[in-house]
Amino acid sequence: MKEENATKDVLDYLLKQNKDTFLSIIEQTTGLGKTHAIIQKVSEVLKQSKDSELQPKIFVITSGIKTRNEFFHGLKEKLPDFENKILLFESVADQVANFLRSLLMKIDYPNDKVLANDYLVKWFDQNTAKLPDTNSLLKKIATQYIFVEQDQDTFGELSSRLKRTIYHDLKRLARKENVKTDTKQKRLNYLSKKAPWVFDLFKDTDLNRYSVLIMTADKFIFPYKTAIGGNDNYWTLTFEKSQRPILFLDESDKIKSNWMNKLIENEIGSKDVEDMTTLVHRFYSNLLPAVGQMERLIIDAKDPSGETNKARINQLYQAIKKVYDQYHLKYALKIDSDFLGNNTSKFLFNTGKSSYLYGLKRDEKYLVWKFNPKRLVNEITIDQQIYETQPELRLNNVTSALNRLLRYIAKTTYSIARNYHEFKINLNKKITDPSKLHNVYDLPDEHLQIVNVILQPTSGEKRLAQYFIDNYLEKHLNLKLPNIKSSFTDDKTIYASGFRLFDLTVNEDANNNGQLRVYQQRTTPEQILASVANKMQTILVSSTSLNPSPLDNFDLNWVKNNVVNVVDIPVKLQKSLDRENNERNKQIKDKVRIQTKLIGSNLTKEGCSFKEIFATLLKEENYLEPTSIQIEKILNKYPARLIGNRISNGLDPDAPFVYEDE
């Protein structure tokens, strides 16, 4: 008897399409069997290709570990004969722990830790004798695992070094044995001869062994490393024995948010980022003295109009001085403690057409840059009066001015480098003695050299000049992720142009000064989605996928405009989805009863907002997990006649919840 499930019917239709790549979206309410339908369909696809070498490569991407594990165990249960073809991507530490656990299953480990350690040491000596560094590291990891199991940080740190250590040991051994390992396949073959156990330890060493790859969203977007070296992205893999790769994005609304957060975290985690005001101060202080350290050819080089680089440098200095004086950049920056509260940083999120407050509450939108003549400091604080009467001091306008100046510096130094570059080329054409020819490097290298001379980076700032060029030189492709199409629709939106993130941070130094950093991220979740949809059969499954948001949901209209093939769901199947959604929504509406007394007595926690309380209520009492946007829409319309902290049309989602029996 056929099991009724509209999502499964839609999947049947989509995967019969005669298109190697496409994008399609299934929007369905939580609780209607989306996960079950995907598991069922993946099982069918694999069974149908059981006797064929041309099995499809299937990616199942989830928003979290819980859902990832549900897919893995569900598929294993459905496909016991295919268990060795299904790969669950776990953290390196989890993979190492699982491997050690599998080795120890042969002995009574819990009752004799010394016996367990001796057993592992003996195993390592037998299997890694020719890999000395690997042998030593594995023994340290085993000691942590058995005797100091609670110290997960050390275990994780040691485990994170294992792939790199195996790779270098194998490379040295191959060189010693005069074996060529210059290709990926040669390295795989050599590994299988010298250390075949690595394939059990790190199952992602050779992905061609698997048909289904299940992972969380953050693993999908960043390059991964293997025990045979090299970085790659999962979606760019070319599988020689693969037909029509399939990608399922489950809970795609959460995946967009996940990708956005990870991209931001990746940028903020960089050690190569410099405070904006410090950069301006560096250029202001160092520009004129740097002229004396530059080659005379740099100073004398001219542009096509005949203007010398010396004149350009003087113009640049005047432009820097104007902004430097206007915003009193001679003085330190302080960030209002009332604004930061217990946090160390806040973010202002700027896009091509619009500005979004990210991580800021509504009353914090009146951010201004204010000079305090008594304290002789610049202050970032909240001041509605200044915000409304002096728009040039609004923080977003100040950051825009600093950003424009730094872009102008990047553009001008690039022009200076180009003049110098072309000047040397023209001089060399007139020189007949090869020994007197001027060295001519690539233009980007010439530019980097000049910026380094000006910035004078310290030993700990080796990439400072490159960071500056990457973030401020117009039209510089700073795509942190490889193989992203660079010619998307030029519509100046966040999706096409990327975003700049401004980070306000208090220094952990004696002066407790503030810093204002900028992060340039040109790769966005929409670009990633459009890229993979042009390489795979890509299916998004979500309860709210059709509600675009700069931070939470994919803007699917933009994505569709940049995808070759978009497959829409036929009217008949869409009606089936709508019918199931309507029935489920009616059940939810009948079931949910918002009781203020119940919320206050059972679920209140100190410091919680209305939004957090409401989310807890729906999760614990009704087993629902609506998005942040959905919660805000409900609260904004909630009848709040007897409750304070309300806005014009309902409750303020960010207002603190205070329970009173009355």
C-alpha positions as CSV (number, residue, x, y, z in Angstrom):
1,M,0.0,0.0,0.0
2,K,1.4,3.4,-1.0
3,E,2.2,5.7,1.8
4,E,0.6,9.2,1.3
5,N,3.2,11.9,1.3
6,A,3.0,14.9,-1.0
7,T,6.7,15.7,-0.6
8,K,7.6,12.2,-1.8
9,D,5.4,12.6,-4.9
10,V,7.1,15.9,-5.7
11,L,10.6,14.3,-5.3
12,D,9.5,11.5,-7.7
13,Y,8.5,14.1,-10.3
14,L,11.7,16.2,-9.9
15,L,14.2,13.3,-10.2
16,K,12.5,12.1,-13.4
17,Q,13.5,15.4,-15.1
18,N,15.8,15.1,-18.1
19,K,18.1,17.8,-16.8
20,D,21.6,17.2,-15.3
21,T,21.3,20.3,-13.2
22,F,18.4,22.4,-11.9
23,L,17.0,24.2,-8.9
24,S,13.6,23.4,-7.3
25,I,11.9,24.4,-4.1
26,I,9.5,22.5,-1.9
27,E,7.8,24.5,0.8
28,Q,6.1,22.4,3.4
29,T,5.1,22.9,7.0
30,T,7.2,21.2,9.8
31,G,5.9,17.8,10.8
32,L,4.6,16.6,7.4
33,G,7.4,14.0,6.7
34,K,9.9,16.0,4.7
35,T,12.8,14.1,6.2
36,H,11.1,10.7,5.8
37,A,10.3,11.5,2.1
38,I,14.0,12.4,1.3
39,I,15.2,9.2,3.1
40,Q,12.7,7.1,1.1
41,K,13.6,8.8,-2.2
42,V,17.4,8.4,-1.6
43,S,16.8,4.7,-0.8
44,E,14.9,4.2,-4.1
45,V,17.6,6.0,-6.2
46,L,20.3,3.8,-4.7
47,K,18.4,0.6,-5.1
48,Q,17.6,1.3,-8.7
49,S,21.3,1.8,-9.5
50,K,22.5,-1.2,-7.4
51,D,23.9,-3.2,-10.2
52,S,25.3,-0.2,-12.0
53,E,28.8,1.3,-11.6
54,L,27.3,4.7,-12.5
55,Q,25.7,5.4,-9.1
56,P,24.7,9.0,-8.5
57,K,26.5,11.0,-5.8
58,I,23.9,12.3,-3.4
59,F,24.5,15.1,-0.9
60,V,22.2,15.6,2.0
61,I,22.8,18.9,3.8
62,T,21.2,19.6,7.1
63,S,21.0,22.7,9.4
64,G,22.1,20.8,12.5
65,I,23.7,17.7,13.9
66,K,20.4,16.2,15.2
67,T,18.8,16.2,11.7
68,R,22.1,15.0,10.1
69,N,22.1,12.0,12.4
70,E,18.4,11.3,11.7
71,F,19.1,11.1,8.0
72,F,22.1,8.8,8.6
73,H,20.4,6.3,10.8
74,G,17.2,6.4,8.7
75,L,19.2,5.5,5.6
76,K,21.2,2.8,7.3
77,E,17.9,1.3,8.5
78,K,16.4,1.5,5.0
79,L,19.6,0.3,3.2
80,P,21.5,-2.2,5.3
81,D,23.2,-3.5,2.1
82,F,24.4,0.0,1.3
83,E,25.8,1.0,4.7
84,N,29.4,1.1,3.4
85,K,28.2,3.6,0.7
86,I,26.8,6.1,3.1
87,L,29.2,8.6,4.7
88,L,28.3,10.6,7.8
89,F,30.6,13.7,8.1
90,E,31.6,14.2,11.7
91,S,34.2,16.4,13.3
92,V,37.9,15.3,13.3
93,A,37.8,14.7,17.0
94,D,34.7,12.5,16.7
95,Q,36.2,10.5,13.9
96,V,39.4,9.9,15.9
97,A,37.3,8.9,19.0
98,N,35.2,6.5,17.0
99,F,38.3,4.9,15.5
100,L,39.9,4.4,18.9
101,R,36.6,3.0,20.3
102,S,36.4,0.5,17.4
103,L,40.0,-0.7,18.2
104,L,39.2,-1.1,21.9
105,M,36.1,-3.1,21.3
106,K,38.3,-6.2,21.3
107,I,39.3,-5.8,24.9
108,D,37.6,-5.1,28.3
109,Y,38.5,-1.4,28.2
110,P,36.4,0.2,30.9
111,N,37.8,-2.1,33.6
112,D,41.5,-1.7,32.8
113,K,42.7,1.6,31.3
114,V,46.4,0.5,31.4
115,L,45.6,-2.6,29.4
116,A,43.7,-0.4,26.9
117,N,46.6,2.0,26.5
118,D,49.1,-0.8,26.1
119,Y,46.9,-2.4,23.5
120,L,46.7,0.8,21.5
121,V,50.4,1.5,21.8
122,K,51.2,-2.0,20.5
123,W,48.7,-1.6,17.6
124,F,50.3,1.8,16.7
125,D,53.8,0.3,16.7
126,Q,52.7,-2.5,14.4
127,N,50.9,-0.3,11.9
128,T,52.7,3.0,11.9
129,A,56.4,2.0,12.4
130,K,57.4,3.8,9.2
131,L,55.4,6.9,10.1
132,P,57.3,8.1,13.2
133,D,55.5,11.5,13.8
134,T,52.1,9.8,13.3
135,N,53.1,7.1,15.7
136,S,54.1,9.6,18.4
137,L,51.0,11.8,17.9
138,L,48.6,8.8,18.0
139,K,50.1,7.7,21.3
140,K,49.5,11.2,22.8
141,I,46.0,11.2,21.5
142,A,45.4,7.7,23.0
143,T,46.6,8.8,26.4
144,Q,44.2,11.8,26.3
145,Y,41.4,9.6,25.3
146,I,41.9,6.9,27.9
147,F,43.3,8.7,31.0
148,V,42.2,12.3,30.6
149,E,39.0,11.9,28.7
150,Q,37.4,15.0,30.3
151,D,40.0,17.3,28.7
152,Q,38.3,17.5,25.3
153,D,40.1,20.7,24.3
154,T,43.5,19.0,24.3
155,F,42.1,15.8,22.7
156,G,40.5,17.9,19.9
157,E,43.7,20.0,19.4
158,L,45.9,16.9,19.1
159,S,43.3,15.2,16.8
160,S,43.2,18.3,14.5
161,R,47.0,17.8,13.7
162,L,46.6,14.1,12.7
163,K,45.7,14.5,9.0
164,R,48.6,16.9,8.4
165,T,51.0,14.7,10.3
166,I,50.0,11.6,8.3
167,Y,50.4,13.5,5.1
168,H,53.9,14.7,5.9
169,D,55.1,11.3,7.1
170,L,53.8,9.7,3.9
171,K,55.5,12.4,1.8
172,R,58.9,11.8,3.5
173,L,58.5,8.0,3.2
174,A,57.6,8.3,-0.5
175,R,60.6,10.5,-1.1
176,K,62.9,8.0,0.7
177,E,61.5,5.2,-1.4
178,N,61.7,7.3,-4.5
179,V,58.0,6.9,-5.2
180,K,56.2,9.6,-7.1
181,T,53.1,11.0,-5.4
182,D,52.5,14.0,-7.6
183,T,48.8,13.2,-8.3
184,K,45.8,12.6,-6.0
185,Q,45.4,9.1,-7.3
186,K,49.0,8.2,-6.8
187,R,48.8,9.5,-3.2
188,L,45.7,7.4,-2.6
189,N,47.4,4.3,-4.0
190,Y,50.5,4.8,-1.9
191,L,48.3,5.4,1.2
192,S,46.4,2.2,0.7
193,K,49.7,0.3,0.6
194,K,51.4,1.9,3.5
195,A,48.6,2.9,5.9
196,P,45.3,1.4,4.8
197,W,43.8,1.9,8.3
198,V,43.7,5.7,7.5
199,F,40.6,5.0,5.3
200,D,38.8,3.7,8.3
201,L,40.0,6.5,10.5
202,F,39.2,9.4,8.1
203,K,36.5,8.1,5.8
204,D,36.5,11.3,3.8
205,T,40.0,10.5,2.5
206,D,38.5,9.0,-0.7
207,L,35.0,10.2,-1.3
208,N,34.7,8.1,-4.5
209,R,34.0,5.2,-2.2
210,Y,30.6,6.6,-1.2
211,S,27.3,7.3,-2.9
212,V,25.6,9.3,-0.2
213,L,27.4,12.2,1.7
214,I,25.5,13.5,4.8
215,M,26.8,16.6,6.5
216,T,25.9,19.8,8.2
217,A,25.6,23.0,6.2
218,D,28.8,24.6,7.6
219,K,31.0,21.7,6.4
220,F,29.6,22.0,2.9
221,I,30.8,25.5,2.2
222,F,34.4,25.5,3.4
223,P,37.4,23.7,2.0
224,Y,38.3,20.4,3.7
225,K,41.7,18.8,4.1
226,T,42.5,15.1,3.8
227,A,45.3,12.8,4.9
228,I,46.7,12.9,1.4
229,G,47.0,16.7,1.4
230,G,45.3,19.5,-0.5
231,N,42.1,21.5,0.0
232,D,38.9,21.1,-1.9
233,N,35.2,21.9,-1.7
234,Y,32.7,19.2,-1.6
235,W,30.5,20.7,-4.3
236,T,33.5,21.1,-6.8
237,L,34.4,17.4,-6.7
238,T,34.3,15.7,-10.0
239,F,33.2,12.1,-9.6
240,E,34.4,10.0,-12.6
241,K,31.8,7.4,-11.8
242,S,29.0,9.7,-11.0
243,Q,25.8,10.6,-13.0
244,R,23.8,13.7,-12.2
245,P,24.8,14.6,-8.7
246,I,21.8,15.3,-6.4
247,L,21.8,17.9,-3.6
248,F,19.1,18.0,-0.9
249,L,19.1,21.1,1.3
250,D,16.9,20.3,4.3
251,E,15.4,23.2,6.2
252,S,17.0,25.6,3.7
253,D,15.8,28.7,5.7
254,K,18.1,27.6,8.6
255,I,20.9,26.7,6.1
256,K,21.0,30.3,4.7
257,S,21.3,31.6,8.3
258,N,24.0,29.0,9.0
259,W,26.0,29.8,6.0
260,M,25.8,33.6,6.6
261,N,26.9,33.2,10.2
262,K,29.8,30.9,9.2
263,L,31.0,33.3,6.5
264,I,30.9,36.1,9.1
265,E,32.6,34.0,11.7
266,N,35.3,33.1,9.2
267,E,36.0,36.7,8.4
268,I,36.0,37.8,12.1
269,G,38.3,34.9,13.0
270,S,40.9,36.2,10.6
271,K,44.1,37.5,12.2
272,D,44.8,39.8,9.3
273,V,42.1,42.4,10.0
274,E,43.1,45.9,11.0
275,D,41.1,48.6,12.7
276,M,39.8,51.2,10.1
277,T,40.9,54.2,12.1
278,T,44.3,52.6,12.7
279,L,44.7,52.1,8.9
280,V,43.9,55.7,8.2
281,H,46.3,56.8,10.9
282,R,49.1,54.6,9.5
283,F,48.7,56.1,6.0
284,Y,48.5,59.6,7.4
285,S,51.6,59.2,9.5
286,N,53.7,57.1,7.1
287,L,52.8,58.4,3.6
288,L,55.2,61.4,3.4
289,P,58.1,59.7,5.2
290,A,57.7,56.7,2.9
291,V,58.5,58.9,-0.1
292,G,62.1,59.0,1.1
293,Q,62.3,55.2,1.1
294,M,60.9,54.7,-2.3
295,E,62.9,54.2,-5.5
296,R,63.4,57.4,-7.4
297,L,61.7,55.7,-10.4
298,I,58.5,55.4,-8.3
299,I,58.4,59.1,-7.5
300,D,59.2,60.2,-11.1
301,A,56.9,57.9,-12.9
302,K,54.1,59.6,-14.8
303,D,50.6,58.7,-15.8
304,P,49.4,59.2,-19.5
305,S,48.4,62.8,-18.7
306,G,51.9,63.6,-17.6
307,E,51.2,63.9,-13.9
308,T,54.0,62.5,-11.7
309,N,53.5,60.0,-8.9
310,K,54.9,62.7,-6.5
311,A,52.0,64.9,-7.3
312,R,49.6,62.0,-6.8
313,I,51.1,61.3,-3.4
314,N,50.7,64.9,-2.3
315,Q,47.0,64.9,-3.4
316,L,46.5,61.6,-1.6
317,Y,48.0,63.0,1.6
318,Q,45.7,66.0,1.5
319,A,42.6,63.8,1.1
320,I,43.7,61.7,4.1
321,K,44.4,64.8,6.2
322,K,40.9,66.2,5.5
323,V,39.2,63.1,6.9
324,Y,41.8,62.7,9.6
325,D,41.1,66.2,11.0
326,Q,37.3,66.0,10.4
327,Y,36.9,63.0,12.7
328,H,39.8,63.8,15.1
329,L,41.5,60.5,14.3
330,K,44.6,61.7,16.3
331,Y,42.7,60.7,19.4
332,A,41.7,57.3,20.8
333,L,38.3,55.7,20.2
334,K,36.1,54.8,23.1
335,I,32.9,52.8,22.9
336,D,30.1,53.7,25.3
337,S,29.9,51.0,28.0
338,D,26.1,51.4,28.2
339,F,26.0,50.5,24.5
340,L,28.1,47.4,24.8
341,G,26.7,46.1,28.1
342,N,28.1,42.7,28.8
343,N,29.1,42.1,25.1
344,T,32.5,42.7,23.6
345,S,31.3,43.6,20.1
346,K,28.4,44.8,18.1
347,F,27.9,44.8,14.3
348,L,26.6,47.2,11.7
349,F,25.6,45.3,8.6
350,N,25.9,47.2,5.3
351,T,24.8,46.1,1.9
352,G,24.7,47.5,-1.6
353,K,21.3,49.1,-1.5
354,S,20.3,49.0,2.2
355,S,21.7,48.9,5.7
356,Y,20.7,46.4,8.3
357,L,21.3,46.4,12.0
358,Y,22.8,43.1,12.8
359,G,23.1,42.1,16.4
360,L,21.7,45.5,17.6
361,K,18.4,46.2,19.3
362,R,16.0,48.7,18.0
363,D,16.9,51.4,20.5
364,E,20.5,51.1,19.5
365,K,20.0,52.4,16.0
366,Y,20.9,55.9,17.0
367,L,24.6,55.2,16.9
368,V,26.8,58.2,16.5
369,W,30.6,59.1,16.3
370,K,31.1,62.0,18.7
371,F,34.3,63.9,19.7
372,N,34.6,64.7,23.4
373,P,36.8,67.8,23.7
374,K,37.1,67.5,27.5
375,R,38.3,63.9,27.4
376,L,40.1,64.3,24.1
377,V,38.6,61.0,22.8
378,N,36.3,59.9,20.0
379,E,33.2,58.2,21.4
380,I,30.8,55.7,19.7
381,T,27.6,56.1,21.6
382,I,23.8,56.3,21.3
383,D,22.5,59.8,20.9
384,Q,19.2,60.3,19.2
385,Q,19.5,64.1,19.1
386,I,22.9,64.1,17.3
387,Y,21.7,61.3,15.1
388,E,18.7,63.4,13.8
389,T,20.4,66.8,13.7
390,Q,23.9,66.0,12.5
391,P,23.5,63.1,10.0
392,E,27.2,63.3,9.1
393,L,28.0,62.0,12.6
394,R,25.8,58.9,12.3
395,L,28.1,55.9,12.7
396,N,27.0,54.4,9.4
397,N,27.9,57.7,7.6
398,V,31.3,57.9,9.4
399,T,32.1,54.3,8.5
400,S,31.1,55.1,4.9
401,A,33.4,58.1,4.9
402,L,36.3,56.0,6.3
403,N,35.5,53.3,3.8
404,R,35.5,55.7,0.8
405,L,38.8,57.2,2.0
406,L,40.4,53.7,2.3
407,R,39.1,52.7,-1.2
408,Y,40.5,56.0,-2.6
409,I,43.9,55.2,-1.0
410,A,43.8,51.7,-2.5
411,K,42.9,53.1,-5.9
412,T,45.5,55.8,-5.8
413,T,48.3,53.5,-4.7
414,Y,47.3,51.1,-7.4
415,S,47.6,54.0,-10.0
416,I,51.0,54.9,-8.6
417,A,52.1,51.2,-8.9
418,R,50.7,51.1,-12.5
419,N,52.6,54.2,-13.5
420,Y,55.8,52.8,-12.0
421,H,55.2,49.4,-13.7
422,E,54.6,50.9,-17.1
423,F,57.4,53.5,-16.7
424,K,60.0,50.6,-16.2
425,I,58.6,48.7,-19.2
426,N,59.0,51.8,-21.4
427,L,62.5,52.5,-20.1
428,N,63.6,48.8,-20.7
429,K,62.5,49.2,-24.4
430,K,65.3,51.8,-24.8
431,I,68.0,49.9,-22.9
432,T,70.3,47.7,-25.0
433,D,72.5,46.4,-22.2
434,P,70.7,43.4,-20.5
435,S,72.6,43.9,-17.2
436,K,71.0,47.4,-16.9
437,L,67.4,46.4,-17.4
438,H,65.0,47.3,-14.6
439,N,63.2,44.4,-12.8
440,V,59.6,44.4,-13.8
441,Y,57.2,42.3,-11.6
442,D,53.5,41.6,-12.0
443,L,51.4,44.7,-11.4
444,P,49.7,43.3,-8.2
445,D,53.2,42.5,-6.8
446,E,54.3,46.1,-7.5
447,H,51.2,47.4,-5.8
448,L,51.8,45.2,-2.8
449,Q,55.4,46.4,-2.5
450,I,54.4,50.1,-2.5
451,V,51.6,49.5,0.1
452,N,54.1,47.6,2.3
453,V,56.6,50.5,2.1
454,I,53.9,52.9,3.3
455,L,52.3,50.8,6.0
456,Q,55.5,49.5,7.5
457,P,54.0,46.4,8.9
458,T,55.5,44.8,12.0
459,S,56.7,41.1,12.0
460,G,53.3,40.1,13.2
461,E,51.5,42.0,10.4
462,K,53.0,40.2,7.4
463,R,49.6,40.1,5.6
464,L,48.5,43.6,6.5
465,A,49.1,45.2,3.1
466,Q,47.5,42.2,1.3
467,Y,44.5,42.5,3.7
468,F,44.2,46.2,2.8
469,I,44.3,45.5,-0.9
470,D,41.8,42.6,-0.7
471,N,39.3,44.6,1.2
472,Y,39.5,48.1,-0.3
473,L,40.7,47.9,-3.9
474,E,37.6,48.2,-6.1
475,K,36.8,45.3,-8.4
476,H,39.3,43.1,-6.6
477,L,37.9,39.6,-6.6
478,N,38.2,38.6,-3.0
479,L,36.4,35.3,-3.2
480,K,37.3,33.2,-0.2
481,L,35.6,30.2,-1.6
482,P,36.9,28.8,-4.9
483,N,34.8,28.2,-8.1
484,I,32.2,30.8,-7.4
485,K,30.9,32.5,-10.5
486,S,32.1,36.1,-10.6
487,S,29.7,37.4,-13.2
488,F,26.4,37.3,-11.3
489,T,23.6,39.7,-12.0
490,D,25.2,43.1,-11.4
491,D,22.3,44.5,-9.4
492,K,24.2,46.1,-6.5
493,T,22.3,44.0,-3.9
494,I,23.9,42.1,-1.0
495,Y,23.4,38.9,-3.0
496,A,25.5,40.0,-6.0
497,S,27.9,42.4,-4.4
498,G,28.5,40.8,-1.0
499,F,28.6,42.7,2.2
500,R,30.8,44.7,4.5
501,L,30.5,44.0,8.2
502,F,31.6,46.7,10.7
503,D,32.8,45.3,14.0
504,L,32.9,47.4,17.2
505,T,35.3,45.9,19.8
506,V,36.9,47.0,23.0
507,N,40.6,46.3,23.1
508,E,41.8,44.1,25.9
509,D,44.6,46.5,26.8
510,A,45.4,48.8,29.6
511,N,43.8,51.8,27.8
512,N,40.6,49.9,27.0
513,N,40.4,51.7,23.7
514,G,37.8,50.8,21.1
515,Q,38.3,49.5,17.6
516,L,36.3,49.7,14.4
517,R,37.1,46.9,11.9
518,V,35.6,46.3,8.5
519,Y,35.2,42.8,6.9
520,Q,34.7,42.5,3.2
521,Q,32.8,39.3,2.2
522,R,32.1,39.1,-1.5
523,T,30.8,35.5,-1.4
524,T,27.3,35.2,-0.2
525,P,24.9,32.2,0.5
526,E,22.9,33.1,-2.6
527,Q,26.1,32.9,-4.8
528,I,26.9,29.5,-3.3
529,L,23.4,28.2,-3.9
530,A,23.4,29.5,-7.5
531,S,26.8,27.9,-8.2
532,V,25.8,24.5,-6.9
533,A,22.5,24.6,-8.6
534,N,24.4,25.0,-11.9
535,K,26.4,21.8,-11.1
536,M,23.8,19.6,-9.4
537,Q,20.2,18.7,-9.3
538,T,19.5,20.9,-6.3
539,I,16.3,20.6,-4.2
540,L,15.5,22.9,-1.3
541,V,13.0,21.7,1.3
542,S,11.8,24.2,3.9
543,S,8.7,25.4,5.8
544,T,9.5,29.1,5.0
545,S,11.7,29.0,1.9
546,L,9.7,31.5,0.0
547,N,10.1,34.4,2.5
548,P,13.4,36.1,1.4
549,S,15.5,37.8,4.1
550,P,19.0,39.3,4.0
551,L,20.0,37.3,7.0
552,D,17.6,34.3,7.3
553,N,16.1,33.1,4.1
554,F,17.6,32.7,0.6
555,D,16.3,35.3,-1.9
556,L,15.2,32.7,-4.4
557,N,14.2,35.2,-7.0
558,W,17.8,36.4,-7.2
559,V,19.1,32.8,-7.2
560,K,16.7,31.8,-10.0
561,N,17.9,34.6,-12.2
562,N,21.4,33.2,-12.0
563,V,20.6,29.5,-12.5
564,V,20.4,27.9,-15.9
565,N,17.5,25.5,-15.1
566,V,14.7,26.1,-12.6
567,V,12.1,23.3,-12.3
568,D,8.7,24.4,-10.9
569,I,6.3,22.0,-9.2
570,P,3.3,21.2,-11.4
571,V,-0.1,22.7,-10.3
572,K,-1.6,19.3,-9.3
573,L,1.3,18.4,-7.1
574,Q,1.5,21.9,-5.6
575,K,-2.2,21.6,-4.7
576,S,-1.4,18.4,-2.8
577,L,1.4,20.2,-0.9
578,D,-1.0,23.1,-0.2
579,R,-3.7,20.8,1.1
580,E,-1.3,19.1,3.5
581,N,0.0,22.4,4.6
582,N,-3.5,23.8,5.3
583,E,-4.5,20.8,7.2
584,R,-1.4,20.9,9.4
585,N,-1.7,24.7,9.9
586,K,-5.3,24.2,11.1
587,Q,-4.2,21.5,13.6
588,I,-1.5,23.9,14.9
589,K,-4.0,26.8,15.2
590,D,-6.5,24.6,17.1
591,K,-3.7,23.3,19.3
592,V,-1.9,26.5,20.2
593,R,-3.4,28.5,23.0
594,I,-1.3,31.4,24.3
595,Q,-1.8,31.6,28.1
596,T,0.1,34.5,29.7
597,K,-0.1,33.0,33.1
598,L,1.2,29.7,31.8
599,I,4.2,31.4,30.2
600,G,5.0,33.4,33.3
601,S,4.7,30.6,35.8
602,N,6.4,27.8,33.9
603,L,8.7,29.2,31.3
604,T,10.1,32.5,32.4
605,K,13.9,32.9,32.9
606,E,15.5,36.1,34.1
607,G,16.5,38.4,31.3
608,C,14.4,36.7,28.6
609,S,12.6,38.7,25.9
610,F,9.0,38.2,24.7
611,K,10.4,36.5,21.6
612,E,12.5,34.0,23.6
613,I,9.6,33.2,25.9
614,F,7.2,32.6,23.0
615,A,9.8,30.4,21.2
616,T,10.2,28.3,24.4
617,L,6.4,28.0,24.8
618,L,5.9,26.8,21.3
619,K,8.7,24.3,21.5
620,E,8.0,22.9,24.9
621,E,4.2,23.0,24.9
622,N,3.4,22.5,21.2
623,Y,6.6,20.9,19.7
624,L,6.9,23.7,17.1
625,E,10.1,25.6,16.1
626,P,9.0,28.7,14.1
627,T,11.6,31.0,12.7
628,S,12.6,34.3,14.4
629,I,10.7,36.2,11.7
630,Q,7.5,34.2,12.2
631,I,7.7,34.8,16.0
632,E,8.1,38.6,15.5
633,K,5.1,38.7,13.1
634,I,2.9,36.9,15.6
635,L,4.0,39.1,18.5
636,N,3.5,42.3,16.6
637,K,-0.1,41.4,16.2
638,Y,-0.7,39.9,19.6
639,P,-3.5,41.6,21.6
640,A,-1.6,43.2,24.5
641,R,-4.3,45.4,26.1
642,L,-3.2,44.4,29.6
643,I,0.5,44.0,29.1
644,G,3.2,46.8,29.1
645,N,6.2,46.9,26.8
646,R,4.1,47.0,23.7
647,I,4.6,48.7,20.4
648,S,1.9,50.3,18.3
649,N,0.5,47.1,16.9
650,G,1.5,44.5,19.4
651,L,4.3,43.3,21.6
652,D,7.9,44.3,21.1
653,P,9.7,41.0,20.5
654,D,12.9,42.3,22.1
655,A,11.3,43.8,25.2
656,P,12.0,42.1,28.5
657,F,9.3,39.8,29.8
658,V,8.1,40.5,33.3
659,Y,5.5,38.2,34.8
660,E,2.9,39.3,37.3
661,D,0.0,37.2,38.6
662,E,-2.4,40.0,37.9
